[in-house]
């Protein structure tokens, strides 16, 4: 169990995760021509749906499809990630992704931004941890 999960309550962690997902969608929109997100409502709802889908649905789908993930050497995990982004696109207003490669690019951007955000949060966690004598 990390310091971050103990010292920081649920709501601030949720807000940080939401902000990281929002930043990821903003970067994907800026990088890929096939991604169209218009307005703050689309960003806020899309990032919330993406966060909830990744926290609740993705682990369940991963466990259910684990044999398929293993047989395809992890390639099917990419399809699961695309499905999570597609769910966010479907629910959020003014949010569309056109084409398979735009989905793949969006998944890569969401992964990269979440990884960078995790590193930043981890750095804050390490600096905030009191030292034992």
TIRO-2110 file (N, C-alpha, C; in Angstrom, 1 decimal):
// TIRO-2110
0.9, -1.2, 0.0, N, 1, A
0.0, 0.0, 0.0, CA, 1, A
0.9, 1.2, 0.0, C, 1, A
0.6, 2.2, -0.9, N, 2, A
1.5, 3.3, -1.0, CA, 2, A
1.0, 4.5, -0.1, C, 2, A
1.9, 5.4, 0.1, N, 3, A
1.5, 6.6, 0.9, CA, 3, A
0.4, 7.4, 0.2, C, 3, A
0.4, 7.4, -1.1, N, 4, A
-0.6, 8.2, -1.8, CA, 4, A
-2.0, 7.7, -1.5, C, 4, A
-2.2, 6.3, -1.5, N, 5, A
-3.5, 5.8, -1.2, CA, 5, A
-3.9, 5.9, 0.2, C, 5, A
-3.0, 6.0, 1.1, N, 6, A
-3.3, 6.1, 2.6, CA, 6, A
-3.5, 7.6, 2.9, C, 6, A
-2.6, 8.5, 2.5, N, 7, A
-2.6, 9.8, 3.0, CA, 7, A
-3.6, 10.7, 2.3, C, 7, A
-3.9, 10.4, 1.0, N, 8, A
-4.8, 11.2, 0.3, CA, 8, A
-6.2, 10.5, 0.2, C, 8, A
-7.2, 11.2, 0.6, N, 9, A
-8.6, 10.6, 0.6, CA, 9, A
-9.1, 10.4, -0.8, C, 9, A
-10.2, 9.7, -0.9, N, 10, A
-10.8, 9.3, -2.1, CA, 10, A
-11.1, 10.4, -3.1, C, 10, A
-11.7, 11.5, -2.6, N, 11, A
-12.2, 12.5, -3.5, CA, 11, A
-11.0, 13.2, -4.2, C, 11, A
-9.9, 13.6, -3.5, N, 12, A
-8.8, 14.2, -4.2, CA, 12, A
-8.1, 13.3, -5.2, C, 12, A
-8.0, 12.0, -4.9, N, 13, A
-7.5, 11.1, -5.8, CA, 13, A
-8.4, 11.0, -7.1, C, 13, A
-9.7, 11.0, -6.9, N, 14, A
-10.6, 11.0, -8.0, CA, 14, A
-10.4, 12.2, -8.9, C, 14, A
-10.3, 13.4, -8.2, N, 15, A
-10.1, 14.6, -9.0, CA, 15, A
-8.8, 14.6, -9.8, C, 15, A
-7.7, 14.1, -9.2, N, 16, A
-6.5, 14.0, -9.9, CA, 16, A
-6.6, 13.0, -11.1, C, 16, A
-7.2, 11.9, -10.9, N, 17, A
-7.4, 10.9, -12.0, CA, 17, A
-8.2, 11.5, -13.1, C, 17, A
-9.3, 12.2, -12.7, N, 18, A
-10.1, 12.9, -13.7, CA, 18, A
-9.4, 13.9, -14.5, C, 18, A
-8.5, 14.7, -13.8, N, 19, A
-7.7, 15.8, -14.5, CA, 19, A
-6.7, 15.1, -15.4, C, 19, A
-6.1, 14.0, -15.0, N, 20, A
-5.1, 13.4, -15.9, CA, 20, A
-5.8, 12.8, -17.1, C, 20, A
-7.0, 12.2, -17.0, N, 21, A
-7.7, 11.7, -18.1, CA, 21, A
-8.2, 12.9, -19.0, C, 21, A
-8.6, 14.0, -18.4, N, 22, A
-9.0, 15.2, -19.2, CA, 22, A
-7.8, 15.7, -20.0, C, 22, A
-6.6, 15.7, -19.4, N, 23, A
-5.4, 16.1, -20.1, CA, 23, A
-5.1, 15.2, -21.2, C, 23, A
-5.3, 13.9, -21.0, N, 24, A
-5.0, 12.9, -22.0, CA, 24, A
-5.9, 13.1, -23.2, C, 24, A
-7.2, 13.3, -23.0, N, 25, A
-8.1, 13.5, -24.1, CA, 25, A
-7.8, 14.8, -24.8, C, 25, A
-7.3, 15.9, -24.1, N, 26, A
-7.0, 17.1, -24.7, CA, 26, A
-5.8, 16.9, -25.6, C, 26, A
-4.8, 16.1, -25.2, N, 27, A
-3.6, 15.9, -26.0, CA, 27, A
-3.9, 15.0, -27.2, C, 27, A
-4.8, 14.0, -27.0, N, 28, A
-5.2, 13.2, -28.2, CA, 28, A
-6.0, 14.1, -29.2, C, 28, A
-6.8, 15.0, -28.7, N, 29, A
-7.5, 15.9, -29.6, CA, 29, A
-6.6, 16.8, -30.4, C, 29, A
-5.5, 17.2, -29.7, N, 30, A
-4.5, 18.1, -30.3, CA, 30, A
-3.6, 17.4, -31.3, C, 30, A
-3.3, 16.1, -31.1, N, 31, A
-2.4, 15.3, -31.9, CA, 31, A
-3.1, 14.7, -33.1, C, 31, A
-4.2, 14.2, -33.0, N, 32, A
-4.8, 13.3, -34.1, CA, 32, A
-6.0, 14.1, -34.8, C, 32, A
-5.9, 14.1, -36.1, N, 33, A
-7.0, 14.7, -36.9, CA, 33, A
-8.3, 13.9, -36.8, C, 33, A
-8.3, 12.7, -36.5, N, 34, A
-9.5, 11.9, -36.4, CA, 34, A
-10.2, 12.0, -35.0, C, 34, A
-9.6, 12.7, -34.1, N, 35, A
-10.3, 12.9, -32.8, CA, 35, A
-10.9, 14.3, -32.7, C, 35, A
-12.2, 14.4, -32.5, N, 36, A
-12.9, 15.7, -32.4, CA, 36, A
-13.6, 15.8, -31.1, C, 36, A
-13.1, 16.6, -30.2, N, 37, A
-13.8, 16.9, -28.9, CA, 37, A
-14.0, 18.4, -28.8, C, 37, A
-15.3, 18.7, -28.8, N, 38, A
-15.7, 20.1, -28.8, CA, 38, A
-16.4, 20.5, -27.5, C, 38, A
-15.8, 21.4, -26.7, N, 39, A
-16.4, 22.0, -25.5, CA, 39, A
-16.0, 21.3, -24.2, C, 39, A
-16.1, 22.0, -23.1, N, 40, A
-15.7, 21.5, -21.8, CA, 40, A
-16.6, 20.4, -21.4, C, 40, A
-17.9, 20.4, -21.8, N, 41, A
-18.7, 19.3, -21.4, CA, 41, A
-18.2, 18.0, -21.9, C, 41, A
-17.8, 18.0, -23.2, N, 42, A
-17.3, 16.8, -23.8, CA, 42, A
-16.0, 16.3, -23.1, C, 42, A
-15.2, 17.2, -22.7, N, 43, A
-13.9, 16.8, -22.0, CA, 43, A
-14.3, 16.2, -20.6, C, 43, A
-15.1, 16.9, -19.9, N, 44, A
-15.4, 16.5, -18.5, CA, 44, A
-16.2, 15.2, -18.5, C, 44, A
-17.2, 15.1, -19.3, N, 45, A
-18.0, 13.8, -19.3, CA, 45, A
-17.1, 12.7, -19.9, C, 45, A
-16.4, 12.9, -21.0, N, 46, A
-15.5, 11.9, -21.6, CA, 46, A
-14.5, 11.4, -20.6, C, 46, A
-13.8, 12.3, -19.9, N, 47, A
-12.8, 11.9, -19.0, CA, 47, A
-13.4, 11.1, -17.8, C, 47, A
-14.6, 11.6, -17.3, N, 48, A
-15.2, 10.9, -16.2, CA, 48, A
-15.6, 9.4, -16.6, C, 48, A
-16.2, 9.3, -17.8, N, 49, A
-16.6, 8.0, -18.3, CA, 49, A
-15.4, 7.1, -18.5, C, 49, A
-14.3, 7.7, -19.1, N, 50, A
-13.1, 6.9, -19.3, CA, 50, A
-12.5, 6.4, -17.9, C, 50, A
-12.5, 7.3, -16.9, N, 51, A
-12.0, 6.9, -15.6, CA, 51, A
-12.8, 5.8, -15.0, C, 51, A
-14.1, 6.0, -15.0, N, 52, A
-15.0, 4.9, -14.4, CA, 52, A
-14.9, 3.6, -15.2, C, 52, A
-14.8, 3.7, -16.5, N, 53, A
-14.7, 2.5, -17.3, CA, 53, A
-13.4, 1.8, -17.0, C, 53, A
-12.3, 2.5, -16.9, N, 54, A
-11.0, 1.9, -16.7, CA, 54, A
-10.9, 1.4, -15.2, C, 54, A
-11.7, 1.9, -14.3, N, 55, A
-11.6, 1.5, -12.9, CA, 55, A
-12.6, 0.3, -12.7, C, 55, A
-13.7, 0.2, -13.4, N, 56, A
-14.7, -0.8, -13.1, CA, 56, A
-14.8, -1.8, -14.2, C, 56, A
-15.0, -1.4, -15.4, N, 57, A
-15.3, -2.4, -16.5, CA, 57, A
-14.0, -3.1, -17.0, C, 57, A
-12.9, -2.3, -17.1, N, 58, A
-11.7, -2.9, -17.7, CA, 58, A
-11.2, -4.0, -16.9, C, 58, A
-11.1, -4.0, -15.6, N, 59, A
-10.6, -5.2, -14.9, CA, 59, A
-11.5, -6.4, -15.1, C, 59, A
-12.8, -6.2, -15.1, N, 60, A
-13.7, -7.3, -15.3, CA, 60, A
-13.6, -7.9, -16.7, C, 60, A
-13.5, -7.1, -17.7, N, 61, A
-13.4, -7.5, -19.1, CA, 61, A
-12.0, -8.2, -19.2, C, 61, A
-11.0, -7.7, -18.6, N, 62, A
-9.7, -8.3, -18.7, CA, 62, A
-9.7, -9.7, -18.1, C, 62, A
-10.3, -9.9, -16.9, N, 63, A
-10.3, -11.2, -16.3, CA, 63, A
-11.1, -12.2, -17.2, C, 63, A
-12.2, -11.7, -17.7, N, 64, A
-13.1, -12.6, -18.5, CA, 64, A
-12.4, -13.0, -19.8, C, 64, A
-11.6, -12.1, -20.4, N, 65, A
-10.9, -12.4, -21.7, CA, 65, A
-9.5, -12.8, -21.5, C, 65, A
-9.0, -13.1, -20.3, N, 66, A
-7.6, -13.4, -20.1, CA, 66, A
-7.1, -14.5, -21.0, C, 66, A
-7.8, -15.6, -21.2, N, 67, A
-7.2, -16.6, -22.2, CA, 67, A
-7.0, -16.0, -23.6, C, 67, A
-7.9, -15.1, -24.0, N, 68, A
-7.7, -14.5, -25.4, CA, 68, A
-6.5, -13.5, -25.4, C, 68, A
-6.4, -12.8, -24.3, N, 69, A
-5.2, -11.9, -24.1, CA, 69, A
-3.9, -12.7, -24.2, C, 69, A
-3.9, -13.8, -23.5, N, 70, A
-2.7, -14.6, -23.5, CA, 70, A
-2.4, -15.2, -24.8, C, 70, A
-3.4, -15.7, -25.5, N, 71, A
-3.2, -16.3, -26.8, CA, 71, A
-2.7, -15.3, -27.9, C, 71, A
-3.2, -14.1, -27.8, N, 72, A
-2.8, -13.1, -28.7, CA, 72, A
-1.6, -12.3, -28.3, C, 72, A
-0.9, -12.8, -27.2, N, 73, A
0.3, -12.1, -26.6, CA, 73, A
0.0, -10.7, -26.3, C, 73, A
-1.2, -10.4, -25.7, N, 74, A
-1.5, -9.1, -25.2, CA, 74, A
-2.1, -8.2, -26.2, C, 74, A
-2.2, -8.6, -27.5, N, 75, A
-2.8, -7.7, -28.5, CA, 75, A
-4.3, -7.4, -28.2, C, 75, A
-5.0, -8.4, -27.7, N, 76, A
-6.4, -8.2, -27.4, CA, 76, A
-6.6, -7.1, -26.3, C, 76, A
-5.6, -6.9, -25.4, N, 77, A
-5.7, -5.9, -24.4, CA, 77, A
-5.8, -4.5, -25.1, C, 77, A
-5.2, -4.3, -26.2, N, 78, A
-5.3, -3.1, -27.0, CA, 78, A
-6.8, -2.9, -27.4, C, 78, A
-7.4, -4.0, -27.8, N, 79, A
-8.8, -3.9, -28.2, CA, 79, A
-9.7, -3.5, -27.0, C, 79, A
-9.4, -4.1, -25.8, N, 80, A
-10.1, -3.7, -24.6, CA, 80, A
-10.0, -2.2, -24.3, C, 80, A
-8.7, -1.7, -24.5, N, 81, A
-8.5, -0.3, -24.2, CA, 81, A
-9.3, 0.6, -25.3, C, 81, A
-9.3, 0.1, -26.5, N, 82, A
-10.1, 0.8, -27.5, CA, 82, A
-11.6, 0.8, -27.2, C, 82, A
-12.0, -0.3, -26.6, N, 83, A
-13.5, -0.4, -26.2, CA, 83, A
-13.8, 0.6, -25.1, C, 83, A
-12.8, 0.8, -24.2, N, 84, A
-13.0, 1.8, -23.1, CA, 84, A
-13.1, 3.2, -23.7, C, 84, A
-12.2, 3.5, -24.6, N, 85, A
-12.3, 4.9, -25.2, CA, 85, A
-13.6, 5.0, -26.1, C, 85, A
-14.0, 4.0, -26.8, N, 86, A
-15.2, 4.0, -27.6, CA, 86, A
-16.4, 4.2, -26.7, C, 86, A
-16.4, 3.6, -25.5, N, 87, A
-17.5, 3.9, -24.5, CA, 87, A
-17.6, 5.3, -24.1, C, 87, A
-16.4, 5.9, -23.8, N, 88, A
-16.4, 7.3, -23.5, CA, 88, A
-16.9, 8.2, -24.6, C, 88, A
-16.5, 7.8, -25.9, N, 89, A
-16.9, 8.6, -27.0, CA, 89, A
-18.4, 8.5, -27.2, C, 89, A
-19.0, 7.3, -27.0, N, 90, A
-20.4, 7.0, -27.2, CA, 90, A
-21.2, 7.8, -26.2, C, 90, A
-20.8, 7.9, -25.0, N, 91, A
-21.6, 8.6, -23.9, CA, 91, A
-21.4, 10.1, -23.9, C, 91, A
-20.2, 10.6, -24.2, N, 92, A
-19.9, 12.0, -24.1, CA, 92, A
-20.5, 12.7, -25.3, C, 92, A
-21.1, 13.9, -25.1, N, 93, A
-21.5, 14.7, -26.2, CA, 93, A
-20.4, 15.4, -27.0, C, 93, A
-20.5, 15.6, -28.2, N, 94, A
-19.5, 16.3, -29.1, CA, 94, A
-18.1, 15.7, -29.0, C, 94, A
-18.1, 14.4, -28.9, N, 95, A
-16.8, 13.6, -28.8, CA, 95, A
-16.9, 12.5, -29.9, C, 95, A
-16.0, 12.6, -30.9, N, 96, A
-16.0, 11.6, -31.9, CA, 96, A
-14.6, 11.2, -32.3, C, 96, A
-14.4, 10.0, -32.6, N, 97, A
-13.1, 9.5, -33.1, CA, 97, A
-13.4, 8.7, -34.4, C, 97, A
-12.7, 9.1, -35.4, N, 98, A
-12.9, 8.6, -36.8, CA, 98, A
-11.8, 7.7, -37.2, C, 98, A
-12.0, 6.4, -37.3, N, 99, A
-11.0, 5.5, -37.8, CA, 99, A
-10.2, 4.7, -36.8, C, 99, A
-9.8, 3.5, -37.1, N, 100, A
-9.1, 2.6, -36.2, CA, 100, A
-7.8, 3.2, -35.7, C, 100, A
-7.0, 3.8, -36.6, N, 101, A
-5.7, 4.3, -36.2, CA, 101, A
-5.9, 5.5, -35.2, C, 101, A
-6.9, 6.3, -35.4, N, 102, A
-7.2, 7.4, -34.4, CA, 102, A
-7.5, 6.8, -33.0, C, 102, A
-8.2, 5.7, -33.0, N, 103, A
-8.5, 5.0, -31.7, CA, 103, A
-7.2, 4.5, -31.1, C, 103, A
-6.3, 3.9, -31.9, N, 104, A
-5.1, 3.3, -31.5, CA, 104, A
-4.2, 4.5, -30.9, C, 104, A
-4.1, 5.6, -31.7, N, 105, A
-3.4, 6.8, -31.3, CA, 105, A
-3.9, 7.3, -30.0, C, 105, A
-5.2, 7.4, -29.8, N, 106, A
-5.8, 7.9, -28.6, CA, 106, A
-5.5, 7.0, -27.4, C, 106, A
-5.5, 5.7, -27.6, N, 107, A
-5.2, 4.8, -26.5, CA, 107, A
-3.8, 5.0, -26.1, C, 107, A
-2.9, 5.1, -27.1, N, 108, A
-1.4, 5.3, -26.8, CA, 108, A
-1.2, 6.6, -26.0, C, 108, A
-1.9, 7.7, -26.4, N, 109, A
-1.8, 9.0, -25.8, CA, 109, A
-2.4, 8.9, -24.4, C, 109, A
-3.5, 8.3, -24.2, N, 110, A
-4.1, 8.1, -22.8, CA, 110, A
-3.2, 7.3, -21.9, C, 110, A
-2.6, 6.3, -22.5, N, 111, A
-1.6, 5.5, -21.7, CA, 111, A
-0.4, 6.4, -21.3, C, 111, A
0.2, 7.1, -22.3, N, 112, A
1.4, 7.9, -22.0, CA, 112, A
1.1, 9.0, -21.0, C, 112, A
0.0, 9.7, -21.1, N, 113, A
-0.3, 10.8, -20.2, CA, 113, A
-0.6, 10.2, -18.8, C, 113, A
-1.3, 9.1, -18.7, N, 114, A
-1.6, 8.5, -17.4, CA, 114, A
-0.3, 8.0, -16.8, C, 114, A
0.6, 7.5, -17.6, N, 115, A
1.9, 7.1, -17.1, CA, 115, A
2.7, 8.2, -16.5, C, 115, A
2.8, 9.3, -17.3, N, 116, A
3.5, 10.5, -16.9, CA, 116, A
2.8, 11.1, -15.6, C, 116, A
1.5, 11.1, -15.6, N, 117, A
0.8, 11.6, -14.4, CA, 117, A
1.1, 10.7, -13.2, C, 117, A
1.1, 9.4, -13.4, N, 118, A
1.5, 8.5, -12.3, CA, 118, A
2.9, 8.8, -11.8, C, 118, A
3.8, 9.1, -12.7, N, 119, A
5.2, 9.4, -12.3, CA, 119, A
5.2, 10.7, -11.5, C, 119, A
4.5, 11.7, -11.9, N, 120, A
4.4, 13.0, -11.2, CA, 120, A
3.8, 12.8, -9.8, C, 120, A
2.7, 12.0, -9.7, N, 121, A
2.1, 11.8, -8.4, CA, 121, A
3.0, 10.9, -7.6, C, 121, A
3.7, 10.0, -8.2, N, 122, A
4.7, 9.2, -7.4, CA, 122, A
5.8, 10.1, -6.8, C, 122, A
6.3, 11.1, -7.6, N, 123, A
7.3, 12.0, -7.1, CA, 123, A
6.8, 12.8, -5.9, C, 123, A
5.6, 13.3, -6.1, N, 124, A
5.0, 14.0, -5.0, CA, 124, A
4.9, 13.1, -3.7, C, 124, A
4.5, 11.9, -4.0, N, 125, A
4.3, 10.9, -2.9, CA, 125, A
5.7, 10.7, -2.2, C, 125, A
6.7, 10.5, -2.9, N, 126, A
8.1, 10.3, -2.3, CA, 126, A
8.6, 11.5, -1.5, C, 126, A
8.3, 12.7, -2.1, N, 127, A
8.7, 13.9, -1.3, CA, 127, A
7.9, 14.1, -0.1, C, 127, A
6.6, 13.7, -0.1, N, 128, A
5.8, 14.0, 1.0, CA, 128, A
5.9, 13.0, 2.1, C, 128, A
6.5, 11.9, 1.9, N, 129, A
6.6, 10.8, 2.9, CA, 129, A
7.7, 11.2, 3.9, C, 129, A
7.2, 11.2, 5.2, N, 130, A
8.2, 11.5, 6.3, CA, 130, A
9.3, 10.4, 6.4, C, 130, A
10.5, 10.8, 6.7, N, 131, A
11.5, 9.8, 6.9, CA, 131, A
11.5, 9.3, 8.3, C, 131, A
11.9, 8.0, 8.4, N, 132, A
12.0, 7.4, 9.7, CA, 132, A
13.4, 7.6, 10.2, C, 132, A
13.5, 7.8, 11.5, N, 133, A
14.9, 8.0, 12.1, CA, 133, A
15.6, 6.7, 12.3, C, 133, A
END
